[in-house]
Amino acid sequence: MKARIMDNLCSYLTGSVDIDEFNDTIRERRFALFDVLHANALFDRSKLDALFARSAIPPHQIDLIIDGLPNSLGHLQERLDRLDKNLVDRGFANGATIRVRDLDRFVPELGQFCSRVQQQFAAECQVNCYLTPPNSRGFFPHFDTSDAFILQCGG
């Protein structure tokens, strides 16, 4: 992805302000809508499906969230090296949330985006992807011990 587009996406995410102003006026105070066009420039469901179809993500990076609890796909597959897409599809069809950890390691555009966010905030960054079926929920209500930007792309 071109550097200018990536800069625009990072600026859009943070409201085009420096880190101090972001912390003073935005952080934990308000939300912003990240429109579908911007989100799809980074990632969309078709890209996730293509990664699954190619088994491009190792099973140990994928969890099925069942009844609010994460279950490592690597353990469910008895440590196979290749992704069992049928297991993922069955879990999703039965209401499980699919979580892919560190997606930025497998999608160059997300890796570039992470690098820009890390530069802007002088902090580590990773991308996790959650796909929850309609009328289901992933985790039970909880809090995280780290800061997070959450981009909800649908639903």
C-alpha positions as CSV (number, residue, x, y, z in Angstrom):
1,M,0.0,0.0,0.0
2,K,1.3,3.4,-0.8
3,A,2.9,5.4,2.0
4,R,0.6,8.4,1.5
5,I,-2.5,6.2,1.8
6,M,-1.1,4.6,5.0
7,D,-0.3,8.0,6.5
8,N,-3.9,9.1,5.8
9,L,-5.3,6.0,7.4
10,C,-3.2,6.5,10.6
11,S,-4.2,10.2,10.7
12,Y,-7.8,9.2,10.2
13,L,-7.6,6.8,13.1
14,T,-6.0,9.3,15.5
15,G,-7.8,12.4,14.4
16,S,-4.7,14.0,12.9
17,V,-3.4,15.2,16.3
18,D,-0.1,14.6,18.0
19,I,0.2,12.1,20.9
20,D,-0.2,14.7,23.7
21,E,-3.4,16.2,22.2
22,F,-4.7,12.7,21.5
23,N,-4.2,11.7,25.1
24,D,-5.8,15.0,26.4
25,T,-8.8,15.1,24.1
26,I,-9.6,11.7,22.6
27,R,-8.1,8.8,24.6
28,E,-10.8,7.1,26.7
29,R,-13.1,10.1,26.1
30,R,-14.8,9.6,22.8
31,F,-15.1,7.3,19.9
32,A,-14.9,8.0,16.2
33,L,-16.5,6.2,13.3
34,F,-14.0,4.6,10.9
35,D,-16.0,4.3,7.7
36,V,-16.1,1.1,5.8
37,L,-14.0,2.4,2.9
38,H,-11.1,3.2,5.3
39,A,-11.5,-0.2,7.1
40,N,-11.7,-2.1,3.8
41,A,-8.5,-0.4,2.6
42,L,-6.8,-2.2,5.4
43,F,-8.6,-5.5,5.6
44,D,-11.9,-7.1,4.9
45,R,-13.7,-10.5,5.2
46,S,-12.6,-11.6,1.7
47,K,-9.0,-11.2,2.6
48,L,-9.5,-13.3,5.8
49,D,-11.3,-16.0,3.8
50,A,-8.4,-16.0,1.3
51,L,-5.8,-16.4,4.1
52,F,-7.8,-19.3,5.5
53,A,-8.2,-21.0,2.1
54,R,-4.4,-20.9,1.6
55,S,-3.7,-22.0,5.2
56,A,-1.5,-18.9,5.4
57,I,-2.0,-18.5,9.1
58,P,-0.6,-21.1,11.5
59,P,-3.2,-22.8,13.6
60,H,-1.5,-21.7,16.9
61,Q,-2.4,-18.0,15.9
62,I,-6.1,-18.8,15.7
63,D,-8.5,-19.3,18.6
64,L,-12.2,-20.3,18.7
65,I,-14.0,-18.4,21.4
66,I,-16.6,-20.9,22.7
67,D,-18.9,-19.9,25.6
68,G,-16.8,-16.8,26.2
69,L,-13.5,-18.8,26.6
70,P,-10.6,-19.0,24.1
71,N,-9.7,-22.4,22.7
72,S,-6.5,-22.6,20.8
73,L,-7.0,-24.1,17.3
74,G,-3.5,-25.5,17.5
75,H,-4.6,-27.6,20.5
76,L,-8.0,-28.5,19.0
77,Q,-6.1,-29.8,15.9
78,E,-3.6,-31.7,18.0
79,R,-0.8,-29.5,16.8
80,L,-1.1,-29.9,13.1
81,D,1.0,-27.6,11.0
82,R,-1.8,-26.7,8.5
83,L,-5.1,-25.1,9.2
84,D,-8.1,-27.3,9.3
85,K,-10.6,-24.9,7.7
86,N,-13.5,-27.4,8.3
87,L,-12.9,-27.1,12.1
88,V,-13.0,-23.3,11.8
89,D,-16.1,-23.4,9.7
90,R,-17.9,-25.8,12.0
91,G,-17.0,-23.7,15.1
92,F,-18.2,-20.5,13.4
93,A,-21.5,-22.2,12.3
94,N,-22.0,-23.3,16.0
95,G,-21.6,-19.8,17.3
96,A,-17.9,-19.6,18.1
97,T,-16.0,-16.4,17.5
98,I,-12.8,-16.7,15.4
99,R,-9.9,-14.8,16.7
100,V,-6.7,-14.4,14.7
101,R,-3.8,-13.1,16.8
102,D,-1.0,-11.0,15.3
103,L,-2.7,-10.7,11.9
104,D,-0.2,-8.0,11.0
105,R,2.4,-10.7,10.6
106,F,0.5,-12.3,7.7
107,V,-0.9,-9.2,5.9
108,P,1.6,-6.7,4.6
109,E,-0.8,-3.8,4.7
110,L,-1.6,-4.4,8.3
111,G,2.0,-4.7,9.1
112,Q,2.7,-1.3,7.5
113,F,-0.3,0.1,9.4
114,C,1.1,-1.2,12.7
115,S,4.5,0.3,12.0
116,R,2.9,3.7,11.4
117,V,0.8,3.5,14.6
118,Q,3.9,2.4,16.6
119,Q,5.8,5.4,15.2
120,Q,3.0,7.8,16.0
121,F,2.4,6.5,19.5
122,A,5.8,5.3,20.5
123,A,4.2,2.0,21.6
124,E,3.9,-1.6,20.5
125,C,1.1,-2.5,18.1
126,Q,-0.5,-5.7,16.9
127,V,-3.6,-6.5,15.0
128,N,-6.1,-9.1,16.2
129,C,-9.1,-10.0,14.1
130,Y,-12.4,-11.2,15.6
131,L,-15.2,-12.7,13.5
132,T,-18.4,-13.4,15.4
133,P,-21.5,-15.0,13.9
134,P,-24.8,-13.1,14.0
135,N,-26.7,-13.3,17.2
136,S,-23.6,-14.5,19.1
137,R,-21.0,-12.9,21.3
138,G,-17.3,-13.5,21.7
139,F,-16.0,-12.9,25.1
140,F,-18.0,-12.2,28.3
141,P,-17.8,-8.5,29.5
142,H,-14.2,-7.8,30.5
143,F,-11.4,-5.2,30.5
144,D,-8.0,-5.3,28.9
145,T,-4.8,-4.3,30.6
146,S,-3.5,-2.7,27.4
147,D,-4.7,0.2,25.2
148,A,-6.6,-0.8,22.1
149,F,-8.1,0.7,19.0
150,I,-11.2,-1.3,18.1
151,L,-12.3,-1.2,14.5
152,Q,-15.7,-2.8,14.1
153,C,-16.2,-3.4,10.4
154,G,-19.7,-4.8,10.4
155,G,-22.7,-5.8,12.5
